[in-house]
């Protein structure tokens, strides 16, 4: 993986954890499991994007930009709901 991919995964994960940590309410175990699943999906999605780019696919840019948009929607959703 490229250094930028690692930074992207870390940034998104840290922001999600920071939003949850600074939330006003108490977080139950289901929410914690959901957060772990979301972070796992972000890591898998970034890995898939890396593999698509490395294979030289013509859909690489489309996938990468779409996944970045999905990450921002996830961050917006966490920020709004916590």
C-alpha positions, -999 to +999 in steps of 0.1 A: +000+000+000+011+035-006+017+059+023-013+080+012-036+050+015-024+043+050-029+080+060-064+079+045-074+048+066-059+062+097-074+097+093-109+083+087-106+058+116-092+085+140-119+110+131-147+084+137-132+074+171-127+111+180-164+119+171-176+090+192-152+098+221-165+134+223-201+125+220-225+136+247-244+104+252-233+070+264-225+045+237-239+010+239-222-022+227-242-023+194-229+011+185-194+000+193-198-031+171-212-009+143-182+014+145-158-015+143-176-028+112-175+006+095-138+009+102-132-026+089-151-018+057-131+014+053-099-006+055-112-033+031-124-006+006-091+012+006-073-021+001-096-029-028-090+005-043-053+000-041-055-034-058-077-019-086-052+009-092-023-015-092-040-037-118-043-008-142-080-009-145-098+019-163-123+020-135-097+028-108-103+065-107-141+061-106-138+036-077-114+057-058-134+089-061-166+070-053-151+055-022-137+089-010-173+103-013-186+073+007-160+079+034-170+116+037-207+106+039-198+082+067-179+109+086-207+134+081-232+108+094-211+101+125-206+138+132-243+145+128-256+116+149-231+118+178 
